[in-house]
Amino acid sequence: MIAERKYKSLTPQLRAAAVKKVAELTTQVSSRWKAIVLVAEALEVHPNTLRNWVNADPEMAATRRVDTARLEQEHRVQLAAATELINELSDHLHGRRQ
């Protein structure tokens, strides 16, 4: 049996405003989840409900994809630098100086 929806009375405009507020707060707090919890408490909805609204928003999904791609690129650069440093240290320790 499917559970009855608890938040039918919340308008789509209010839900959109809540998602927008989460996006704004995410840059000011330590994590997206913390922003979701803060907004959910203000609206008196369960944080997972608000998380579902955020995940369903196409604009937020696009933002997450861009953020993920940027982080992956940063990690690749950091990994390459770390690998180069390890190789240089290994060469130095084993007497293979160039």
N, C-alpha and C positions, 0 to 999 in steps of 0.2 A: 504494500500500500504506500502511495506517495504521500509524504508529509505535506500538510497545508502550508502555504507560503505565508510567512509572518509579516513581510514588509510590503504588502500590496498598496498600502496607503501612501507610500513614498513615491512621489512623482518622478518621472524620468528626468526632469530638470534638476530635481534635488540630487538624484543619483549622479548625474553628470557633474554637478557642482562639487559633490563629494570626491569624485575621481579627480577633478581638477585640483582640489585642495590637497589631495594626497600627492599629486605631482609637484605642487609648490612646496609642500613641507619636506618632501624627500631630500631636497637640496639643503635643508636647514637642520635636519636631525641625522642621527647616525645610520639609519637604514630605512628602506622603503616600508618594512614591517612596522617600525616604530611610528612612521607617519600614518600608516593605516590604523594602528591602534588608537592614536590620538584622535583622528577624525571619527572613527567608529564610536569611541566613548562620547564624543560631542553629539553624535546623531542618535546614540543609544541603540546601535545595531551591533551585531556580533562582528568582530574583526574579520572572520573568514567570509562573511557575507560581503563586506566591503572589498576584501581581496578578490572575490569572484567578479565584482563589478569592475575593479581595476583591470583584472586580467582579460575581461571581455571587451574592454575599450580598445578600438583599433589604433588610436593615436598613442596610447601607452605601450601597446605591443610594438609599434614601430620604434618608439623611443628606446625600449629595452633592446631591440635588435641592434640599433645603432650603438648603444652603450656596450653591448656584448662584443660587437665587432671591434670597437675602440679598445676595450680591455684585452681582447685576444691579441691585437697588434702590439700593445704595450708589453704583454707577457712574452711575445715572440722576441721583441727587442731585448728585453731583460734576460731571457734565456740565452740568446746569442752572446750577449756581453758576459754572462756568467760562464758559458762554455769556453769562450776565448780566454778568460781569466784562468780557468782551471787548466786549460792546455798550456798556457804560459808558465804557470806555477809548476806543473808537472815537468815540463821541459827543463825548467830551472833546477828542480830537485834532482832530476836524473842526469844533470850535466849536459843537456843538449841545448846549450845556449846558442842563440842565432846571432 
